[in-house]
Amino acid sequence: MAATYTSVGKRTKRADSPPKLTGLEKFTGDLRFPGMLRAHLIGSDVAHAKITGVNADAAIAVPGVFGVYTSGDLPVVRAENGASPLSVLADGEALYVGHPVAVVLADTDQAARDAADLVEIEYEELEVLVDLERASAADAPKVNASGSGDFADEAEMHNADASAGGTNEDLPPNVSSSISFERGDLEAGFAAADEIVDFTITSDVVHQGYIEPQVALVVPEMFGRFTVYTSTQAAFHGRQKVAESIGSDLDDIKVVPMPVGGGFGGKFVLIEPLVAALAKVTNRPVLLQFTREDDFLTGNPAPDCQIKIRLGAIRDGSLTALDAFLLFDSGAASGSPLSIAGMLLGGYYRFGNFRVHGYEVQTHRPSSGSYRAPGAQQATFAIECAMDDLARKLELDPLEFRLQNCVVEGDERPNGGVWPRIGLKESLERLQAHPLWQDRETSARSGRGVGIAVGGWPGGLEPATAACRLDADGKLTVMLGSVDLNGTNTTFAQIAAESLGIDSDDVHVRTADTDSAPYAGGTGGSKITYTVGVAVQKAADDAVEQIKQIAAQALEASVDDLELANGMVQVKGVPDSGISLKEVADLGMKTAGGFGPVMGRGASAISNIAPGFAAHLAEVEVDELTGRVEVTNYVAVQDVGFAINPAAVEGQIHGGVAQGIGWALYEGIHYDDAGSPDASSLLDYTLPRANMIPPIEVLLVEVASAEGPYGAKGIGEPPAIPGAAAVGNAIRSAVGARITDLPIRPDAVLGAIQA
């Protein structure tokens, strides 16, 4: 018999919605402090050059300008070779178009912008490397001899397998790391195959597309302390990086995580060290708010990549071999989602014989960052297109083909571990029964196609703590260090309310600053509900025990005989004999010699992943005269473990689907041979609008996790993963040709039709 709950599992309005919808919410860019300076960046016009001179005389003469700073002016901790961190300013050498060379500080934003136009920078241009194959060659000149990126830290916050598969091989000069997963006899596997597919996919750079650009404000305090107000996904990680960059003790940095106007993996740490250095050198509050152009040129987008894949199977549908080689661009610094991509490419299906090998390559482009499910979209596009083409060659139903080969609990993963209980098979079976799949052949017509794809996310793991305080009004305050990026605080209110038997409206969840918050990891990797939620549940349960102890004394009853319901503590079976939580709070706070105020504490240090899987179906209409593709229907099936707030879960899936469609058809930044991007604003970069997104039907599968709160799993990453592959397979169904480059633009579709 299914458990009956009073709060979890119920559709609940997000607590953060009213201030955001009414415009009352304060974001970092809205803050003002006395003496605050506005910062404006001056980026490189060329992709690779020595910086031979910076003339700021005219800029400094502009009224309201405080100063113009270059790397050598900043009080930052330098590497042993004397290089400054790449997260600050270019140090003698520009490494990509937009690489910040100098920064203007002024009393107003307009003065800073006017002055920036007057700064003259002299360059000695050098060879530019943007082609992945050329950059990864053994004889390629070094892209960057001094810097590394922070992506390794971000990757670990996103995924427990982020560093899996590393090798000890000798690498070319611009290859900062490599991976290799192998099993069985690859040659024998392909020799046994009746059919083989073999192609290469590419994917352009994709921006996270958040509404609020990067922004940070740093305020100097007394005794050498600094307060950092920032739109961040990871307050404690940000505190550490700022302290390391400017040489401060960790205790001297306080990070106040402000409401985030969208992040999608792009807002861990980017500009905070630079702003802190500026505040330190000026002893004035400094606000840096990116323009949209800054964000496109200087941000940390999802990298471009190239994946060569070869896949074989025998006539009955059994897979015999997989061989894949991945090149992931890490930009000017090291760090990319290469390992995650390799794990997923080889992880959805059972392969007796496989090899997944890959390089992370530095180029003269912006350093790569996380994007919702980093590396997963590209890897999934490769394997799911290959599975679809192989099913066609074998004349098999593509969904049955996937069901026959999909991994289940106990199957080996590429890194040698095993999959825990997962819902991939259940999600495929749910999709198989859907009318859009069942009727795909009877409703077939020219220019229409239906495609499917799966996607999965192993999930991240980080320890977390939480505290629950019973207040004088009988309501509960939950104190956390995790950033509420997507409504998780509402979910935590439901979890705490369930323990106390109260309405979730009577639970207030507060994200505190790093001086006072319980520790939590970065918000990313579909792990916050899974990890912090457990800490909240334990803290609420601890508070319940304290409440019962106080109530037992007042009621002269045994603790074991008490229960909490509707804001009351009562003897089981005797609802009229009880006291309110307000009375309990009063007794705890005011009774000398009693039990003391109620403060529940909880911690989690989960070591087992709870992977989430999704199976998507896309229906497309292709205009055979123009090559324009319209997605007309979409079905998203996802294993969520347990939907604590079904409304929030469905909202996450809707958003993920929209991003997947954007990745499939619209979003991508291409760099020419000189390293110049073809998009530096939303005039050049197409984010899907509401009229580009079809009706989305969401179907939830609940295969409970062993350790998540009430069996919940992370749900943020999986819905963003299969979209590009599902749309690509639908286009293949509609036009009869495979397009292997993302995004799939109309000219490519038209070319495939006419070929």
C-alpha positions in Angstrom: 0.0 0.0 0.0 1.4 3.4 -1.0 2.3 5.8 1.9 0.0 8.7 2.6 1.6 12.1 3.0 0.3 15.4 4.1 2.9 17.7 2.4 5.4 15.9 0.2 4.0 14.6 -3.1 1.7 17.6 -3.3 1.7 20.3 -6.0 2.9 23.4 -4.1 3.5 27.0 -5.3 7.1 28.2 -5.2 7.7 30.5 -2.2 10.1 32.7 -4.2 7.6 33.3 -7.0 5.7 36.4 -5.7 8.6 38.8 -5.2 10.0 37.8 -8.6 6.7 38.0 -10.5 5.9 41.4 -8.9 9.4 42.9 -9.5 10.0 43.3 -5.7 13.0 40.9 -5.6 16.4 42.5 -5.2 19.2 41.2 -7.3 22.9 41.9 -7.0 22.8 44.6 -9.6 20.1 46.5 -7.6 22.4 47.0 -4.6 24.0 50.4 -3.8 26.6 51.3 -1.2 28.2 54.6 -0.3 31.3 55.3 -2.4 30.6 52.4 -4.7 32.5 52.2 -8.0 31.2 50.8 -11.2 33.6 48.5 -13.2 33.7 48.1 -17.0 35.9 45.6 -18.8 38.0 46.3 -21.8 38.4 43.0 -23.8 40.9 42.0 -26.4 40.0 42.6 -30.0 42.1 39.7 -31.2 42.2 36.0 -30.2 45.9 35.7 -29.5 48.5 38.4 -29.0 51.2 39.9 -26.8 49.9 43.0 -25.1 52.7 45.5 -25.8 51.1 48.6 -24.4 48.1 50.1 -22.6 47.5 53.9 -22.8 44.8 55.0 -20.4 45.6 58.8 -20.2 42.5 59.9 -22.1 40.3 57.5 -20.1 41.6 58.8 -16.7 40.7 62.3 -17.7 37.0 61.5 -18.1 35.1 63.1 -15.2 34.1 60.5 -12.6 36.8 58.0 -13.5 38.6 56.6 -10.5 41.3 54.6 -12.4 42.2 52.1 -15.0 43.7 48.8 -13.9 45.7 46.1 -15.6 46.8 42.7 -14.3 50.0 44.1 -12.7 48.1 46.6 -10.7 46.0 44.0 -8.8 46.8 42.4 -5.4 46.4 38.8 -6.5 48.3 35.6 -5.6 50.4 34.6 -8.5 51.6 31.2 -9.6 55.2 30.1 -9.2 55.9 31.3 -12.7 54.6 34.8 -11.8 51.3 34.4 -13.8 48.1 35.9 -12.4 45.0 33.7 -12.3 43.1 33.6 -15.6 39.9 34.6 -13.6 41.4 38.1 -13.2 42.9 40.0 -16.2 45.1 39.0 -19.2 48.7 39.0 -18.0 50.8 40.1 -20.9 49.1 37.9 -23.4 45.5 37.9 -24.7 44.2 34.4 -25.2 40.8 34.9 -26.9 38.6 37.6 -28.3 37.1 39.4 -25.4 39.8 38.3 -22.9 39.7 41.2 -20.3 42.9 43.2 -20.6 42.0 46.2 -18.4 39.1 47.5 -16.3 37.9 51.0 -15.8 36.5 52.1 -12.4 34.2 55.1 -12.2 31.5 56.7 -10.1 28.9 55.8 -12.7 28.4 53.1 -15.3 28.2 55.6 -18.1 31.5 57.2 -17.1 33.2 53.8 -17.0 31.8 52.9 -20.5 32.9 56.3 -22.0 36.3 55.9 -20.6 36.7 52.3 -21.7 36.3 53.5 -25.3 39.3 55.8 -24.9 41.8 53.2 -23.6 44.3 52.3 -26.3 45.8 48.8 -26.3 48.7 47.8 -28.5 49.1 44.2 -29.6 51.6 41.9 -31.3 49.4 39.3 -32.9 50.3 35.7 -32.7 49.2 32.4 -34.2 45.5 31.5 -33.4 44.4 27.9 -32.8 40.7 27.3 -32.8 40.5 24.0 -34.9 40.3 21.1 -32.5 42.3 18.7 -34.6 45.1 21.2 -35.3 45.2 22.3 -31.6 45.5 18.7 -30.5 48.4 17.9 -32.9 51.8 17.0 -31.4 53.5 19.8 -33.3 50.9 22.5 -32.4 52.2 25.7 -30.6 51.3 26.0 -27.0 48.0 27.8 -26.5 48.6 28.8 -22.9 51.7 28.1 -20.8 50.5 29.5 -17.5 46.8 29.1 -16.7 44.4 26.4 -15.6 40.7 26.6 -15.1 38.3 25.9 -12.2 36.2 23.4 -14.2 37.5 20.4 -12.3 36.0 21.8 -9.1 32.7 22.6 -10.9 32.7 19.1 -12.5 33.0 17.4 -9.2 30.1 19.4 -7.8 28.1 18.3 -10.8 28.9 14.7 -11.1 30.6 12.0 -8.9 32.3 10.6 -12.0 33.9 13.8 -13.1 37.5 12.6 -12.9 36.9 9.1 -14.0 38.9 7.5 -16.8 42.1 9.5 -16.6 45.2 8.1 -18.3 48.9 8.4 -17.9 49.7 8.7 -21.6 52.1 11.3 -23.0 49.9 14.1 -24.4 50.4 16.7 -27.1 51.2 20.2 -25.8 47.6 21.5 -25.8 45.9 18.4 -24.5 45.6 18.9 -20.8 44.0 15.6 -20.0 42.7 12.4 -21.6 40.3 9.6 -20.7 40.0 6.0 -21.7 37.4 3.4 -20.9 37.9 -0.1 -22.4 36.4 -3.6 -22.1 36.5 -6.8 -24.1 38.0 -7.3 -27.6 37.0 -4.5 -29.9 38.3 -6.1 -33.1 36.4 -9.3 -32.4 33.3 -7.3 -31.6 33.2 -5.5 -34.9 34.2 -8.7 -36.8 31.1 -10.3 -35.4 28.8 -7.4 -36.3 26.3 -7.8 -39.1 25.8 -4.1 -39.4 28.0 -1.1 -38.5 27.4 2.6 -38.4 30.3 5.0 -38.4 30.2 8.9 -38.4 31.4 12.0 -36.7 29.2 14.5 -34.9 30.2 18.1 -34.0 28.6 20.6 -31.6 29.2 24.3 -31.5 29.8 26.4 -28.4 26.5 26.9 -26.5 25.8 29.7 -24.1 23.8 29.1 -20.9 21.4 31.8 -21.9 20.4 33.1 -18.4 18.4 36.3 -18.1 20.7 38.0 -15.6 24.3 38.5 -16.8 27.2 37.8 -14.5 27.3 40.2 -11.6 29.2 40.6 -8.4 29.6 43.4 -5.8 32.5 43.3 -3.2 32.4 45.6 -0.2 35.5 46.2 2.0 34.7 45.9 5.7 36.7 46.7 8.8 39.8 44.7 9.8 40.6 43.5 6.3 37.3 41.6 5.7 35.3 41.6 2.5 31.7 40.9 1.8 30.9 39.5 -1.6 27.3 39.9 -2.9 27.0 37.7 -6.0 24.7 35.8 -8.3 26.2 32.5 -7.6 25.4 28.8 -7.5 28.1 28.0 -5.0 28.6 30.3 -2.0 31.2 28.3 -0.1 33.1 27.4 -3.3 33.1 31.1 -4.2 34.4 32.1 -0.8 37.3 29.7 -1.1 38.3 30.9 -4.6 38.1 34.6 -3.6 40.2 34.0 -0.5 42.8 32.1 -2.6 42.9 34.7 -5.3 43.5 37.8 -3.2 45.5 36.1 -0.4 43.0 36.5 2.4 42.2 34.1 5.2 39.0 32.2 4.5 37.4 33.8 7.6 37.9 37.3 6.1 35.6 36.5 3.2 31.8 36.5 3.6 29.7 35.5 0.6 26.1 36.6 0.5 24.4 34.5 -2.2 21.9 36.8 -3.9 18.8 35.6 -5.9 20.1 34.1 -9.1 18.5 35.3 -12.4 19.3 32.0 -14.1 22.5 30.1 -14.0 22.3 26.6 -15.7 25.9 25.9 -14.6 27.4 29.2 -15.7 27.5 30.9 -12.3 29.9 29.0 -10.0 32.9 31.3 -9.9 33.9 33.6 -12.8 34.2 37.3 -11.9 34.2 37.3 -8.1 38.1 37.1 -7.7 38.6 40.1 -10.1 36.0 42.2 -8.3 37.5 41.3 -4.9 40.9 42.3 -6.1 39.6 45.7 -7.3 37.8 46.3 -4.0 41.0 45.4 -2.2 43.3 47.8 -4.2 40.8 50.7 -4.0 39.3 50.1 -0.6 35.9 51.0 -2.1 32.9 48.9 -2.9 33.1 47.7 -6.5 30.2 46.5 -8.7 30.9 44.6 -12.0 27.8 43.8 -14.0 28.5 42.2 -17.4 26.8 43.6 -20.5 25.3 40.9 -22.7 28.3 41.3 -25.0 30.6 40.8 -22.1 28.7 37.6 -21.2 29.0 36.2 -24.7 32.7 37.1 -25.2 34.0 36.6 -21.6 31.7 34.0 -20.1 32.2 30.3 -19.6 29.9 28.6 -22.1 29.5 24.9 -22.9 32.4 23.9 -25.1 32.3 22.8 -28.7 33.3 19.2 -29.4 33.9 16.5 -32.0 32.9 12.9 -31.4 33.8 10.0 -33.8 31.6 7.0 -33.1 31.5 3.5 -34.6 28.8 1.1 -33.4 28.1 -2.5 -34.4 25.4 -5.2 -33.8 24.3 -8.5 -35.0 21.0 -9.2 -36.8 19.0 -10.1 -33.6 19.8 -6.6 -32.2 22.6 -7.5 -29.8 25.2 -4.8 -29.6 28.7 -6.2 -30.3 31.1 -3.2 -30.2 31.4 0.5 -29.6 34.4 2.6 -30.5 34.4 6.4 -29.8 37.0 9.2 -29.8 36.0 12.5 -28.2 37.7 15.9 -28.6 36.4 18.5 -26.2 37.5 22.1 -26.3 38.4 23.6 -23.0 39.3 27.1 -24.3 42.2 29.1 -23.0 42.3 27.2 -19.7 42.2 23.5 -18.9 39.0 21.8 -17.8 36.0 20.4 -19.7 33.2 17.8 -19.2 35.2 15.2 -21.2 35.1 12.5 -18.5 31.4 12.9 -17.9 30.7 12.7 -21.6 32.8 9.6 -22.0 31.0 7.9 -19.1 27.6 8.6 -20.5 28.4 7.8 -24.1 29.4 4.3 -23.0 27.0 4.0 -20.1 23.4 3.8 -21.5 23.6 0.4 -23.1 25.3 -3.0 -22.6 28.5 -3.3 -24.6 30.6 -6.4 -24.2 33.4 -4.8 -26.3 34.0 -1.1 -26.2 36.6 1.7 -26.2 35.9 5.3 -25.3 38.9 7.5 -25.6 39.2 11.3 -25.6 41.2 14.4 -25.3 40.6 17.8 -23.6 42.1 20.4 -25.9 43.1 24.0 -25.2 42.3 26.6 -27.9 42.1 30.4 -28.3 38.5 30.6 -27.1 36.9 31.5 -23.8 37.4 28.8 -21.1 34.6 26.3 -21.0 32.2 26.0 -18.1 29.3 24.0 -17.1 26.0 23.9 -18.9 23.0 22.0 -17.4 24.3 18.4 -17.7 27.8 19.3 -18.9 29.0 17.0 -21.7 25.8 14.9 -21.7 24.0 16.6 -24.7 26.9 16.0 -27.0 27.6 12.5 -25.9 24.0 11.6 -26.0 23.6 13.1 -29.5 26.4 10.8 -30.7 25.2 7.5 -29.2 21.5 8.0 -29.7 21.9 9.0 -33.4 24.1 5.9 -33.8 21.6 3.7 -32.1 18.8 5.0 -34.4 20.8 4.5 -37.6 21.9 1.0 -36.5 18.2 0.0 -35.8 17.3 1.2 -39.3 20.1 -0.9 -40.8 19.0 -3.9 -38.8 15.3 -3.2 -39.7 14.4 -3.2 -36.0 12.0 -1.0 -34.1 14.3 1.7 -32.6 12.5 1.6 -29.2 12.6 -2.2 -29.0 16.2 -2.1 -29.9 16.9 0.3 -27.0 14.9 -1.8 -24.6 16.8 -4.9 -25.6 20.1 -3.3 -24.9 19.5 -0.7 -22.1 21.3 -1.0 -18.8 19.4 -2.0 -15.7 20.3 -2.4 -12.1 23.5 -4.4 -11.6 24.9 -3.8 -15.1 28.5 -2.6 -15.3 29.3 1.0 -15.9 32.2 2.1 -18.1 34.4 2.9 -15.0 33.8 -0.7 -13.7 31.2 0.3 -11.1 27.6 -1.0 -11.4 24.4 0.8 -11.9 22.1 1.0 -8.9 18.3 0.7 -9.2 17.5 2.9 -12.2 14.4 3.7 -14.2 15.7 3.7 -17.8 13.8 0.6 -18.9 10.7 1.8 -17.1 10.9 5.1 -18.9 11.3 3.5 -22.3 8.3 1.2 -21.6 6.2 4.2 -20.6 7.1 6.0 -23.8 6.5 2.8 -25.9 2.9 2.9 -24.9 2.3 6.5 -25.8 -0.1 7.1 -28.8 2.4 9.3 -30.6 4.8 6.4 -30.8 2.2 3.7 -31.4 0.6 5.7 -34.2 3.7 7.0 -35.8 3.4 4.9 -39.0 -0.4 5.3 -39.5 0.0 9.1 -39.2 3.1 9.3 -41.4 3.2 11.9 -44.1 5.7 13.8 -46.2 7.9 16.1 -44.1 6.8 14.7 -40.8 9.0 12.6 -38.5 9.0 11.1 -35.1 12.2 10.5 -33.2 13.2 9.2 -29.8 16.2 9.4 -27.5 17.2 8.5 -24.0 19.4 10.5 -21.6 20.7 9.9 -18.1 22.7 11.6 -15.4 24.6 9.7 -12.7 24.2 12.7 -10.3 26.5 14.6 -8.0 27.4 14.0 -4.4 28.5 16.5 -1.8 28.0 16.5 2.0 25.5 19.0 3.4 24.1 20.2 6.7 20.9 21.9 7.8 19.3 23.4 10.9 15.7 23.7 11.9 14.6 26.3 14.5 11.2 26.4 16.1 10.2 30.0 16.4 8.1 31.8 19.1 5.0 31.8 16.8 5.1 28.0 16.4 6.4 28.1 12.9 9.7 26.6 11.7 12.7 28.2 10.1 15.1 26.1 8.1 18.6 27.5 7.7 20.7 26.3 4.7 23.8 27.1 2.8 22.5 25.9 -0.5 21.4 28.4 -3.2 17.8 28.2 -4.3 18.3 28.1 -8.0 15.0 26.4 -9.1 12.6 26.3 -6.2 14.4 23.8 -4.0 13.7 25.9 -0.9 10.0 25.2 -1.4 10.8 21.5 -1.7 12.7 21.7 1.6 9.7 23.4 3.3 7.6 20.5 2.2 10.1 18.0 3.6 10.3 19.7 7.0 6.5 20.2 7.1 6.0 16.5 6.6 8.1 15.7 9.6 6.3 18.2 11.8 2.8 17.6 10.5 2.3 21.2 9.6 1.5 23.1 6.4 4.5 24.0 4.3 3.4 27.6 4.4 4.3 27.5 8.1 7.9 26.6 7.2 10.3 29.4 6.2 13.5 28.4 4.5 16.4 30.8 4.5 19.6 30.7 2.6 22.2 32.3 4.9 25.6 33.9 4.1 28.8 31.9 4.5 29.4 33.4 8.0 26.3 31.8 9.5 25.0 29.1 7.0 25.4 25.4 7.5 27.7 24.0 4.9 26.3 22.9 1.5 27.9 22.2 -1.9 27.2 24.0 -5.1 23.8 24.0 -6.6 24.4 21.9 -9.7 24.5 18.3 -10.9 20.9 17.4 -9.8 22.0 16.8 -6.3 20.6 19.5 -4.0 17.3 17.8 -3.2 19.0 14.5 -3.0 21.7 15.6 -0.6 20.5 18.7 1.2 17.0 17.3 1.3 18.3 14.4 3.5 20.0 16.9 5.8 16.7 18.9 6.1 14.7 15.7 6.8 17.2 14.7 9.6 17.2 18.2 11.1 13.3 18.3 11.1 13.2 14.9 12.7 15.7 16.0 15.3 13.5 19.0 16.0 10.5 16.7 16.3 12.2 14.7 19.0 13.1 17.9 20.9 9.5 19.1 20.6 8.2 15.7 21.9 10.5 15.9 24.9 9.2 19.3 25.9 5.5 18.4 25.2 5.9 15.1 27.2 6.9 17.0 30.3 4.0 19.5 29.9 1.4 16.7 29.1 2.9 14.3 31.6 2.9 11.6 28.9 5.5 9.3 27.4 7.4 10.6 24.4 6.6 7.4 22.6 2.8 8.1 23.0 3.0 11.5 21.3 2.4 12.5 17.7 2.5 15.8 15.7 -0.4 16.9 13.6 -2.0 20.1 12.4 0.4 22.3 14.5 -0.3 20.3 17.7 1.5 17.8 19.8 -1.0 15.3 21.1 -1.4 11.9 22.7 -2.0 9.3 20.0 -5.6 8.6 19.7 -6.6 11.4 22.0 -6.6 14.6 19.8 -8.2 16.7 22.4 -5.3 16.3 24.8 -2.4 18.3 23.3 -0.5 21.5 23.2 0.3 23.7 20.2 3.8 24.1 18.7 3.6 27.8 19.8 3.2 26.7 23.4 6.1 24.2 23.0 8.3 27.0 21.6 7.3 29.2 24.5 8.2 26.5 27.0 11.5 25.9 25.4 12.5 29.5 25.2 11.2 30.8 28.6 11.4 27.9 31.0 14.5 27.9 33.1 16.0 24.5 33.7 13.9 23.0 30.8 15.0 21.5 27.6 15.9 24.8 25.9 14.9 26.2 22.6 14.2 23.7 19.8 17.1 23.6 17.2 17.2 20.5 15.1 20.4 19.6 13.3 21.0 17.3 10.4 23.8 16.3 8.1 24.2 14.0 5.0 27.3 12.5 3.5 25.7 10.2 0.9 28.2 8.0 -1.0 25.8 6.3 -3.4 24.6 8.0 -6.6 21.0 8.0 -7.6 21.0 8.3 -11.4 18.0 9.8 -13.2 17.0 8.7 -16.7 14.6 10.2 -19.3 13.2 9.0 -22.5 12.0 11.7 -25.0 9.9 11.7 -28.1 9.9 14.6 -30.6 7.6 15.1 -33.6 8.8 17.5 -36.2 7.5 19.1 -39.4 10.1 19.9 -42.0 9.5 22.5 -44.8 11.1 20.7 -47.8 11.4 24.0 -49.7 13.3 25.9 -47.0 14.7 23.3 -44.6 13.0 25.0 -41.7 12.2 22.5 -38.8 9.3 23.0 -36.4 8.9 20.8 -33.4 5.2 20.1 -33.2 4.8 17.7 -30.3 6.9 16.5 -27.5 6.7 13.8 -24.8 9.1 13.7 -21.9 9.1 10.6 -19.7 11.4 10.8 -16.7 12.3 8.7 -13.6 12.3 11.1 -10.7 12.4 8.7 -7.8 9.6 10.5 -6.0 8.2 13.9 -7.0 8.2 15.8 -3.7 6.6 18.8 -5.5 5.2 17.5 -8.8 4.6 21.1 -10.1 8.2 22.0 -9.6 9.4 18.7 -11.2 7.2 19.3 -14.3 8.5 22.9 -14.5 12.1 21.6 -14.5 11.3 19.1 -17.2 9.5 21.8 -19.4 12.6 24.0 -19.1 15.0 21.2 -19.9 13.0 20.3 -23.0 13.1 23.9 -24.2 16.8 24.0 -23.7 17.2 20.7 -25.6 15.3 22.1 -28.5 17.4 25.2 -28.5 20.5 23.0 -28.5 19.1 20.9 -31.4 17.9 23.7 -33.8 18.9 27.2 -32.7 21.8 27.7 -30.3 25.5 27.8 -31.3 28.5 30.1 -31.5 30.9 29.4 -34.3 34.5 30.8 -34.3 36.3 31.7 -37.6 39.9 30.9 -38.2 40.9 34.2 -36.5 39.1 33.2 -33.4 36.2 35.7 -33.8 32.7 34.5 -32.7 29.7 34.9 -35.0 27.5 35.9 -32.0 28.1 38.4 -29.3 24.5 39.4 -28.4 21.0 38.1 -28.5 20.6 39.7 -31.9 23.1 37.1 -33.3 22.3 34.2 -30.9 18.9 32.6 -31.1 17.3 31.4 -27.8 14.0 29.6 -28.4 11.0 31.7 -27.8 7.6 30.5 -26.5 6.3 30.1 -30.0 9.2 27.8 -30.9 8.4 25.3 -28.1 5.6 22.8 -28.8 3.1 21.3 -26.3 5.1 19.2 -23.9 3.5 16.2 -22.2 5.3 15.1 -19.1 5.0 11.6 -17.7 6.6 10.8 -14.4 8.1 7.4 -13.5 9.0 6.9 -9.8 11.7 4.3 -9.2 12.6 5.3 -5.7 16.2 5.9 -4.7 17.6 4.2 -1.6 18.9 7.3 0.1 17.1 10.4 -1.2 14.3 12.0 0.8 11.2 9.9 0.4 13.0 8.2 -2.5 13.6 11.4 -4.5 16.3 11.8 -7.1 17.8 14.8 -8.7 15.7 15.9 -11.7 17.3 19.0 -13.1 19.8 17.5 -15.6 18.1 14.6 -17.3 15.3 16.6 -19.1 17.9 18.8 -20.9 19.9 15.8 -22.3 17.9 13.8 -24.9 16.4 16.8 -26.8 19.0 17.3 -29.4 19.1 13.6 -30.2 15.4 13.2 -30.2 14.9 16.1 -32.6 17.8 14.9 -34.8 16.3 11.5 -35.0 12.9 13.0 -35.9 14.5 15.0 -38.7 16.2 11.8 -39.9 12.8 10.1 -40.0 11.2 13.1 -41.8 13.8 13.7 -44.6 15.6 10.3 -44.8 19.1 11.7 -44.1 21.3 12.0 -41.1 22.6 15.5 -40.1 25.5 15.2 -37.6 26.3 18.9 -36.8 24.6 20.8 -33.9 22.7 23.0 -34.1 20.8 21.6 -37.1 20.2 24.7 -39.2 17.8 25.0 -42.2 20.6 25.1 -44.8 21.9 21.8 -43.5 18.4 20.2 -43.6 17.8 21.6 -47.1 21.2 20.3 -48.3 20.3 16.8 -46.9 16.9 16.9 -48.7 18.5 17.8 -52.0 21.5 15.4 -51.7 
